[in-house]
Each structure stands twice: as structure tokens, then as C-alpha cells.
Amino acid sequence: MAIGAASAAHAAQFYTTHVRDAVTQATAKQVGTLPANQLMSIDVVLPVRDQAGLDQFVADVGNPASAQYRQFVTPQQFTARFGPTQSDYNTVVQYLTKYGFSIVGGSLDSMDVQAVGPVSAVEKAFNVKMQTYQHPSENRTFFSPDREPTTALAIPLWHVSGLDNFSQPHPLYVKKSDYAAAQGISPEQVVSHATTGSGPSASFLGSDMRAAYYGGTALTGSGENLGLFEYEGTNLSDLTLYFKNAKQTNNVPVSVISTDGTATTCSGSCTDIEQTLDMTQAIGMAPGLASLVMYVGSTDTAIISAMTTHSPLPTTIGCSWGWTPADPSTLDPYFEKMIAQGQTFFAASGDSSTWSSSNEAWPADDAYVISVGGTDLTTSSAAGPWKSETAWTDSGGGISPDKIAIPSWQQISGVINSSNKGSTKYRNGPDVSANANFTFYSCGNGTCTANEYGGTSFAAPMWAGFIALVNQQLVANGSARVGSFNATIYAQNESGGKTTSTYTTDFHDITSGKSGSYSAVAGYDLVTGWGSPKAGLITTLTQ
């Protein structure tokens, strides 16, 4: 009899897929097998208990017209209402232990069980053979199960992370010299205008972005906790170096948490340019944060599950990494959980222009996240106000390569039109944008550069910091935090097929420039979304 119940009606069921097309379609040649005694770290995710109820709650909590608008739940309330039962969780732990795994992490509230065991245990527990293959497009091999996993359990499971390494996560920044070489031009030709920042060589600091997009002093993110989604650790000495060279002082407490045993420091082949720039952009926008926590892990589910349960809960989050999951619905239970808990998740839209099946920008095309594109910003002076902005030539965006259905808020009349050439069937991105040009001051691995790095990885943490300002004001007003605001801003920006006066107050509408197949146009577009923020957006989101 299957473990966990008297009836095995649902035995062996997984709600997600795990095997890549390269394996199932035999475009990747098998070259070997993983040694039976090689240790593997896996993360087994249980499904939510009431998917239909959760879907409805997520729709209502983000809908300004609903009585449940911003009526968020705590992680414990989420578990009680939508999470797996303690019995089911214990059953999974028992099952993995039976097959020789050591349980090393996870919790009922995080809906996952982290385990370590030999390849032989993986093969027996999930009825697969762990094989190695020649990657079809990269000069390396990867490991993967030869078939979809199944179990002897009588309860269904959502997903098992760690069964393959086909897609290696990459930070979404670009080096100017690399971009120039790819375009066949000199680095000096990449940025046509002199930068107007207050950093070394007139480069932009995080504080310059605050001056350009907020311009005030009253809100600093005080009392707010910001999280950063990271696949590698960091050396905080690089953050110290940035502030020293910028002649500024950082007053935000920073900590780095390993979600699954991954190193929290950066050494060897690791580079922490991404991790450091994420911090500098978030802190620059919100210099009074109560805390900034970097959540570091090796699998996406380990990282994000921790971000949905950690205390204090990060209520605004930046993710500047891109990767291609075996199944694009893998993180949806956690993205929905974040929305239910009032957490705002920003994902960089990528730096390789138009999205395509070969140019993935997941998770930015997921319907449950806020996708952040890139612009080219000019300010009036160093640490001065916004002057002008155009689309960044490499801003990621377009129509979901994963064929994710268009969300309700993009179906509002006028949002998708003949001018922006968006899809009325699939999710379009990005939603918003901010500066991503090669105009920043960046530090990493003990050195700093000016005007050398760009990318939407700068824009995502920038937006996370901006929403910390919004949340600070909401808390001061005695109101709930803003949460995921796509449904709110799309409805406020477009009415009756026309953009509204609220839109003009809240966003810089980027109407010039293009990236790949799409151009920036009036209103919403597939290069810059609705554009970059104005201080008026804080007022609108806190009313």
C-alpha cells in the first residue's frame, strides 16, 4: 500500500514537469550516468491545499474593487487556510527518510522539505535514472532524470528541485565592453551622452536614482524590510568599498542568509558585482530601511520559500537573476503566497532585448510578478531631478515565451493596442521600468568601475526600494502595505481606451527609443511597460 493514505487514487502524481525538452526529444546526447554514491541536494515542494480558493483570494486581495483588497494574511494564516496539512508534510518527511535521505531544511509554512541523499536514493524514491547529457547549446554536460519522477506516495506532490542543472542562473547585468564587442563598436560609442551622476566619473549612484524618481526627503523606507533573491553569496566588504568611494554612509543593517547551505560569501569563480549592485540600488532608493536581507540558495524553491516565511517578512523584493525552469509554473504557489501575504516581487526583465524561446527572461514573464524593464535616464545635474528618459536598447520585453496566459489587468481595454503590438492572448512584459544604461558606479570582487555596467538588474532592486517608501507611508497612515500592485496601476493608468491623468502624475511615460522588435510608445509598451516612477505614484498607491 502506498504511504500516507488508505487509498492510492492520487499516488505518483506531480503537478509539474521536470524533464527538459532536450532530454525528452533526444536533442541532448546521453554521455553517462551519475555515480550512485554522489550526494544530491533536493527540495521537495508540497502543493497548496485549496488551489481554487487561493486563486480567488489572490485575485481579490489585489483588486481595488474587492472587499478583500489588501486584506493580507500572515505566513501562519496562509498555511492554515491554503498550505499542506501537517499530516501530509510528515508523510513526505517519512518517505524521504525511508529511502535514505537526511532532512536538512524546510518547514510546513514554507511548504518544502530539503533533503540530501545519494543518487541511488533519488533513483529509488522517484523511479528515475540520473544520467548525464551533452548540453545542446552550451559547451558543457548536464545531469537530468531520464523520465518524469513518480513516487509510491498516496498524496500528490508539487515539484522536486535539484534534479537537473540544465539551466544555470545568470545575473541580469551587462558589461559595456562586452556589449560593444557584440555590436562591433567601440565602448565609447555605447553611451552617447555624458552621464550626470554624482559618483566617480559622473556615474550614477543609488542616491541619484532616489533624487531622480522620488526627489523628496520625508520617506526613507523606515521600518521596512527589503529582500534580495540571490543565487550566490557576497562579500560585504564590496558594499563598504562602494560607500567609501561614493563618500556616503550606509545606515541600513545588511545580512546574508543561506536558505539551503549555499555559501553566503563569494570566492573562487564567484563574482559579487550583481549582489553588490542590488544592495546599492535598493539602499540608495530607501536609505532608512529597517533591514536588507540577501536570501542565497542553489535552487529557486529553496530561496523563495525562505522569503515567504522569514521573520521579519521581506515585504518588497528584488530579483535580478534569470533562468529557465523545467516548468514555468514551478514557483507559482510561492508567487501567489507572496501576493496573499502582501509581498511585492520585482523581477528584472532581462538584457537581451526581445523575449523569445531562445532568449528566456523567466521569471519576469510570470503573471504573478512585476516585471521591470530598462531605460536610459538623464538627470538635470549630479544628484539632481529627472530631465529626460528614453528606452534602453537592450531592455528585455515582449510576449511570454512560456505562453503564460494574459492576466486580467492586461485585458483592460486600451492596454494592448496596435501601437504597442502586444498580445491579447499571452502575458506581456515588462510592467514598469527604470534606468538600466551603462551609467552606474559598481563594485565587486574588491574593485569598482564607473559607467561600465548596466542592465535591468539595476532597475529591479531600485523599484523594490521605491515601494519601501510607499509601504512606509501606508504604515504611517494605519493602512496595509501595497502588495502586488499590477492590477491597481493598470486600472488606474488606462480607462476607456485612453491613458488617465493619474498615469501622467504617477509615471514618466517613455515614448522614444526601441529594443528589438518593439518600440516605446505613448502609454503601455513592451520595452518600458508603463515607464519609470514619479513621486506622485506614492501618493496614488497610499490613498
C-alpha positions in Angstrom: 0.0 0.0 0.0 1.2 3.5 -0.8 2.4 5.6 2.1 0.2 8.2 3.5 -3.4 7.1 3.0 -5.7 4.1 2.7 -6.4 4.9 -0.9 -3.8 5.4 -3.6 -6.0 7.2 -6.0 -3.6 10.1 -6.4 -0.4 8.1 -6.0 2.6 9.1 -8.0 1.2 12.4 -9.2 3.3 15.5 -9.6 1.7 18.7 -10.7 4.8 20.0 -12.5 7.1 18.6 -15.1 10.8 18.0 -14.5 12.5 16.7 -17.7 13.8 19.2 -20.3 12.8 19.0 -23.9 16.4 18.4 -24.8 16.1 15.0 -23.0 12.6 14.0 -24.0 13.2 15.0 -27.6 16.7 13.4 -27.6 18.4 16.6 -28.9 20.9 16.2 -26.0 23.1 13.1 -26.3 23.4 10.9 -23.3 27.1 10.7 -22.3 27.0 8.8 -18.9 25.3 8.3 -15.6 25.7 10.0 -12.2 27.7 7.8 -9.7 25.3 6.0 -7.3 27.1 7.4 -4.2 27.3 11.0 -5.4 25.3 13.2 -3.0 22.5 15.3 -4.3 20.6 18.1 -2.6 16.9 18.2 -3.4 13.9 20.4 -2.4 10.5 18.6 -2.4 7.6 21.0 -2.6 4.1 20.1 -1.5 1.1 21.6 -3.3 -1.3 24.1 -1.7 -4.4 22.6 -0.3 -7.1 24.7 -1.9 -5.8 25.9 -5.3 -9.1 27.3 -6.5 -9.6 29.2 -3.2 -6.1 30.6 -3.3 -6.5 31.7 -6.9 -9.7 33.6 -6.0 -8.1 35.1 -2.8 -5.1 36.3 -4.8 -7.4 37.9 -7.4 -9.5 39.6 -4.7 -6.6 40.8 -2.5 -5.1 42.7 -5.4 -8.4 44.0 -6.8 -9.2 47.6 -5.7 -12.9 46.8 -6.3 -12.9 43.9 -3.9 -13.9 44.0 -0.3 -10.8 41.8 0.4 -8.4 44.3 -1.3 -5.2 44.3 0.7 -6.6 42.1 3.4 -3.4 40.2 3.6 -2.7 37.1 5.7 0.4 36.1 7.7 2.5 33.1 6.8 0.9 31.1 9.5 -2.6 32.1 8.4 -1.7 31.2 4.8 -0.7 27.7 6.0 -3.9 27.2 8.0 -6.0 28.3 5.0 -4.1 27.1 1.9 -1.0 25.2 2.9 -0.4 21.5 3.2 -1.5 19.7 6.3 0.9 18.7 9.0 0.0 15.0 8.3 0.9 15.3 4.6 4.1 17.1 5.4 5.1 14.4 8.0 4.3 11.8 5.3 6.8 13.3 2.9 9.5 13.6 5.5 8.9 9.9 6.5 9.0 8.9 2.8 12.3 10.6 2.1 13.9 9.3 5.4 12.8 5.8 4.5 14.7 6.0 1.2 17.9 7.2 2.9 17.7 10.9 2.7 18.8 13.3 5.5 16.4 16.1 6.1 18.3 19.4 6.2 15.7 22.1 6.0 12.3 23.2 5.0 9.1 23.7 7.1 5.4 23.3 7.0 4.9 27.0 6.5 7.4 27.0 3.6 5.7 24.0 2.0 9.0 22.2 1.3 11.3 19.5 2.6 15.0 20.0 1.9 16.9 16.7 1.8 20.4 15.4 1.0 21.0 11.8 -0.2 23.0 9.8 -2.7 22.0 9.4 -6.4 20.8 5.8 -5.6 18.3 7.2 -3.1 17.0 9.7 -5.7 16.6 7.0 -8.2 14.7 4.7 -5.9 12.5 7.3 -4.3 11.5 8.9 -7.6 11.7 5.9 -10.0 14.2 7.6 -12.3 17.8 7.1 -13.6 20.1 10.0 -13.2 22.0 10.5 -16.4 24.4 13.0 -17.9 23.9 14.6 -21.3 25.8 16.9 -23.7 24.2 20.3 -23.5 22.7 21.2 -26.9 23.7 24.9 -26.9 26.4 25.2 -24.2 29.9 23.7 -24.1 29.2 21.5 -21.0 27.4 18.5 -19.8 24.3 18.5 -17.5 22.6 15.9 -15.4 18.9 15.0 -15.5 16.5 12.3 -14.7 15.7 10.1 -17.8 11.9 10.4 -17.2 9.4 12.2 -15.1 9.6 11.3 -11.4 6.9 9.3 -9.6 6.6 8.1 -6.0 4.9 5.4 -4.0 3.2 8.1 -2.0 -0.6 8.3 -1.8 -0.5 12.1 -1.8 0.4 14.3 -4.8 3.5 16.5 -4.8 4.1 19.8 -6.5 7.8 19.7 -7.5 11.2 18.4 -6.8 14.0 21.0 -7.3 17.6 19.9 -7.8 17.0 17.0 -10.2 18.8 18.7 -13.1 21.3 21.5 -13.9 20.3 22.2 -17.5 19.7 25.9 -16.9 22.3 27.8 -14.9 21.0 31.1 -13.4 22.7 34.2 -14.7 22.7 37.7 -13.3 20.9 40.3 -15.5 23.6 42.9 -15.9 25.8 43.6 -18.9 29.3 44.9 -19.2 29.7 47.8 -21.6 32.8 46.4 -23.2 31.1 43.1 -23.8 28.1 44.8 -25.3 30.3 46.9 -27.6 32.2 43.9 -28.8 28.9 42.0 -29.6 27.7 45.1 -31.6 31.1 45.6 -33.3 31.5 49.1 -32.0 33.9 50.8 -29.5 32.8 51.1 -25.9 32.8 54.9 -26.2 30.1 54.6 -28.8 27.7 52.7 -26.5 26.7 55.7 -24.3 26.2 58.7 -26.5 25.7 61.3 -23.7 27.8 62.2 -20.8 26.4 60.8 -17.6 25.1 63.2 -15.0 25.6 61.2 -11.8 27.3 62.3 -8.5 29.6 59.3 -8.4 33.2 59.0 -9.7 33.4 60.0 -13.4 29.9 61.4 -13.2 28.5 57.9 -12.8 25.1 57.3 -11.2 24.9 56.3 -7.5 21.8 54.7 -6.0 21.1 58.0 -4.3 21.0 59.7 -7.8 18.1 57.3 -8.7 16.3 58.4 -5.5 16.7 62.0 -6.4 15.5 61.4 -10.0 12.5 59.2 -9.2 11.4 60.3 -5.8 13.1 63.7 -5.2 11.9 64.1 -1.6 13.4 63.5 1.8 10.5 62.6 4.1 10.3 58.9 3.1 13.4 56.7 3.5 11.9 53.2 3.9 12.0 53.5 7.7 10.6 50.4 9.4 10.5 48.4 6.1 12.3 45.1 5.4 13.6 44.5 1.9 14.7 41.2 0.5 17.0 40.3 -2.4 16.8 37.0 -4.3 20.4 35.7 -5.0 22.0 32.6 -6.3 25.4 33.4 -5.0 26.8 34.9 -1.8 28.5 38.2 -1.4 31.4 39.9 0.3 30.1 42.8 2.3 33.5 44.5 2.0 32.5 45.4 -1.5 29.4 47.2 -0.2 31.6 49.0 2.2 34.0 49.9 -0.6 31.2 51.3 -2.7 30.0 53.7 0.1 33.6 54.7 0.9 34.3 55.6 -2.7 31.0 57.3 -3.1 31.8 59.3 0.1 28.5 58.2 1.6 27.5 56.3 4.8 25.3 53.2 4.8 22.9 53.1 7.8 20.9 50.0 6.7 21.6 46.8 8.6 22.5 44.2 6.0 22.5 40.4 6.5 23.1 37.4 4.2 21.1 34.2 4.8 21.8 30.8 3.3 18.5 29.2 2.5 19.9 25.7 1.8 23.5 25.6 2.9 24.9 27.6 -0.1 27.9 29.8 0.8 27.0 33.3 1.9 30.4 34.6 0.9 31.8 35.0 -2.6 35.1 33.3 -3.5 36.7 31.2 -6.3 34.8 31.6 -9.5 32.1 33.6 -7.8 31.7 37.3 -8.6 29.5 39.6 -6.5 29.0 42.5 -8.8 25.3 41.6 -9.1 24.8 41.1 -5.4 26.5 44.4 -4.5 24.7 46.5 -7.1 21.4 45.0 -5.9 22.2 46.3 -2.4 23.4 49.7 -3.6 20.4 50.4 -5.7 17.9 49.3 -3.0 19.7 51.2 -0.2 20.2 54.3 -2.5 16.4 54.5 -3.0 15.5 53.7 0.6 18.4 54.7 2.8 16.4 54.2 6.0 15.3 50.6 5.7 15.0 48.6 8.9 16.8 45.7 7.3 18.1 44.4 4.0 18.4 40.7 3.7 20.0 38.7 0.9 18.5 35.2 0.6 21.1 33.0 -1.0 20.4 29.5 -2.3 21.1 27.0 -5.1 17.5 26.2 -6.1 14.8 28.7 -6.8 12.3 27.0 -4.5 14.7 27.0 -1.5 15.3 30.7 -1.9 11.7 31.8 -2.4 10.2 29.5 0.2 12.5 31.2 2.8 11.4 34.6 1.6 7.8 33.7 2.2 8.4 32.6 5.8 11.4 34.6 7.2 10.8 36.9 10.2 10.7 39.8 9.7 8.9 39.1 6.4 10.5 41.0 3.4 7.6 43.0 2.1 9.4 44.3 -1.0 11.7 42.1 -3.0 14.1 42.4 -5.9 15.2 39.5 -8.2 17.9 40.3 -10.8 18.6 36.8 -12.0 17.2 34.9 -15.0 16.9 31.2 -15.5 14.8 28.7 -17.4 12.8 26.3 -15.3 11.7 22.9 -16.5 8.2 24.0 -15.8 7.3 27.8 -15.8 4.6 27.2 -13.1 7.2 25.9 -10.6 7.2 29.0 -8.4 3.5 30.0 -8.8 2.4 28.7 -5.4 5.1 30.9 -3.8 4.3 33.9 -6.0 0.7 33.5 -5.1 1.6 33.1 -1.4 3.6 36.4 -1.6 0.6 38.2 -3.1 -1.6 36.8 -0.4 0.9 38.0 2.3 1.3 41.5 0.9 4.8 41.0 -0.5 5.8 42.8 -3.7 8.1 40.8 -6.0 10.1 42.6 -8.8 11.9 40.6 -11.5 14.3 42.1 -13.9 13.1 41.7 -17.5 16.5 40.9 -19.0 19.2 42.5 -21.1 19.0 40.7 -24.4 16.1 42.7 -25.9 13.0 40.9 -27.2 11.9 37.8 -25.3 11.9 34.5 -27.3 12.2 30.8 -26.7 15.9 31.1 -27.0 16.0 34.3 -25.0 14.1 33.5 -21.9 13.5 36.1 -19.2 11.7 34.0 -16.7 10.6 34.7 -14.0 9.9 38.1 -15.5 7.1 36.8 -17.8 5.3 35.0 -14.9 1.9 36.6 -14.4 2.3 36.8 -10.6 5.4 39.1 -10.6 6.0 42.7 -11.5 8.4 42.7 -14.5 10.9 45.6 -14.6 12.4 46.8 -17.9 15.2 49.2 -18.7 15.5 52.9 -19.7 18.3 55.4 -20.4 18.0 58.2 -17.9 19.4 61.7 -17.9 19.2 64.0 -14.9 19.4 67.8 -14.7 22.6 67.6 -12.7 24.5 65.5 -10.2 22.1 64.3 -7.6 19.5 66.4 -9.5 16.0 65.8 -10.7 14.8 63.8 -13.7 15.4 65.5 -17.0 14.6 63.0 -19.8 14.4 59.3 -20.4 14.2 57.0 -23.4 14.0 53.3 -23.9 17.2 51.3 -23.3 18.3 49.5 -26.4 18.7 46.1 -24.6 15.6 46.2 -22.4 14.0 42.8 -22.1 10.3 42.5 -23.0 7.7 41.2 -25.4 5.2 38.4 -25.3 5.7 35.5 -22.9 7.9 32.8 -24.5 6.4 30.4 -21.9 2.9 31.1 -23.3 1.7 32.3 -19.9 -1.9 33.4 -20.3 -2.6 37.2 -20.3 -3.6 38.3 -16.9 -6.9 40.1 -16.3 -5.3 43.5 -15.8 -3.6 43.4 -19.2 -7.0 42.7 -20.7 -8.3 46.2 -19.7 -9.5 48.0 -22.9 -6.7 50.0 -24.5 -3.8 48.5 -22.7 -2.9 46.2 -25.6 -3.3 48.0 -28.9 -2.0 48.3 -32.5 0.6 50.8 -31.4 2.4 48.6 -28.8 1.8 45.4 -30.7 1.2 43.3 -27.6 -0.6 40.0 -27.4 -4.2 39.7 -26.3 -3.7 36.0 -25.5 -0.4 35.8 -23.6 1.3 37.8 -20.8 3.2 40.9 -22.0 6.1 42.5 -20.3 7.6 44.5 -18.7 5.1 46.2 -16.4 7.3 49.1 -15.3 10.9 50.3 -15.9 13.8 52.3 -14.6 17.3 53.3 -15.6 19.4 50.4 -16.9 22.0 52.1 -19.1 25.8 51.8 -18.7 25.8 54.8 -16.4 26.3 53.3 -12.9 29.0 53.1 -10.3 29.5 49.5 -9.4 31.7 47.5 -7.1 32.6 43.8 -6.9 35.5 41.5 -6.1 37.4 44.2 -4.5 37.3 46.8 -7.3 34.9 49.4 -8.6 34.1 50.8 -12.0 32.3 53.8 -13.4 29.9 53.7 -16.4 30.9 50.1 -17.2 27.9 48.1 -16.1 24.2 48.3 -17.0 21.1 46.1 -17.1 17.6 45.6 -15.8 19.3 44.1 -12.7 19.8 47.7 -11.6 16.2 48.6 -12.1 14.5 45.7 -10.2 16.1 46.5 -6.7 15.6 50.2 -7.5 11.8 49.6 -7.7 11.9 47.4 -4.6 13.4 50.3 -2.7 10.8 52.7 -4.2 8.0 50.5 -2.9 9.6 50.5 0.6 8.8 54.3 0.5 5.2 53.6 -0.4 4.9 51.0 2.4 6.4 53.3 5.0 3.7 55.9 4.1 0.9 53.3 4.2 2.0 52.0 7.6 2.1 55.6 8.9 -1.4 56.0 7.6 -2.5 52.9 9.5 -3.1 51.0 6.3 -2.0 47.7 4.9 1.1 47.6 2.7 0.7 47.8 -1.1 1.5 44.2 -2.1 1.4 43.3 -5.7 0.1 46.4 -7.5 -0.2 45.4 -11.2 -4.0 45.2 -11.0 -4.1 48.6 -9.3 -1.8 50.5 -11.7 -3.1 49.1 -14.9 -6.7 50.0 -13.9 -5.5 53.5 -12.8 -3.4 54.2 -15.9 -5.9 53.1 -18.6 -9.6 53.9 -18.8 -12.0 53.7 -21.7 -9.1 53.0 -24.1 -7.2 56.2 -23.0 -4.5 56.9 -20.5 -5.6 58.8 -17.5 -4.5 62.0 -15.7 -3.4 59.7 -12.8 -1.0 58.0 -15.2 0.6 61.3 -16.1 1.0 62.1 -12.4 2.5 58.8 -11.5 4.8 57.7 -14.3 7.3 59.1 -16.7 5.8 57.8 -20.0 8.7 56.7 -22.1 7.8 57.4 -25.7 11.1 57.3 -27.6 13.6 54.5 -28.4 13.2 50.8 -29.1 14.6 47.4 -28.2 14.5 44.6 -30.7 11.0 44.1 -32.1 9.3 46.7 -30.0 9.3 50.5 -29.7 8.5 52.7 -26.7 5.1 54.4 -27.4 2.7 56.5 -25.6 1.1 54.6 -22.7 1.9 51.0 -22.1 4.6 49.3 -24.3 6.7 46.1 -24.4 10.0 47.8 -23.9 9.4 50.1 -20.8 6.0 49.0 -19.6 4.2 52.0 -18.1 7.6 53.7 -17.6 9.5 54.9 -14.6 8.1 56.1 -11.3 7.3 59.7 -10.2 6.8 60.7 -6.6 3.1 61.0 -7.5 2.8 57.2 -7.6 3.5 57.2 -3.8 0.5 59.4 -3.3 -1.7 57.3 -5.5 -0.8 54.0 -4.0 -1.3 55.3 -0.5 -4.7 56.8 -0.9 
